[in-house]
Amino acid sequence: MRNLIVPLILVGAFGLSVGSALAAQEVSLHKHTAAELKSVCDKAGGRFSQNAGGYGCGTNCQGKPGTDCVIGCKNDQNCTAQVPGRGRPTNLLNALVRSPRG
């Protein structure tokens, strides 16, 4: 019986990690400049970052920095938003700030 406990814990932990990854929704947005994203990121209370390959912003989805709601943009390409649940954001702001109901 003891020999079954460790594998069951590992299977349970793996299931939880896969389930939380599947709960996130990735949505393609239009092209946006770094200045546009930074402006919206500041308004949403997020943290903006930029490097040679692109730029992005992350929030906790409730007006503070975090990684629950994230937008990433590669230079000269469409931006991609990653949000929890089944949300389908249509613009930068509603991708970074979600209503408490979803």
Secondary structure, DSSP 8 states (H G I E B T S, - for coil): -HHHHHHHHHHHHHHHHHHHHHTEEEEE-----HHHHHHHHHHHT-EEEEETTEEEEEE-SSSSB-SSEEEEEETTS-EEEEEETT----SHHHHHS--TT-
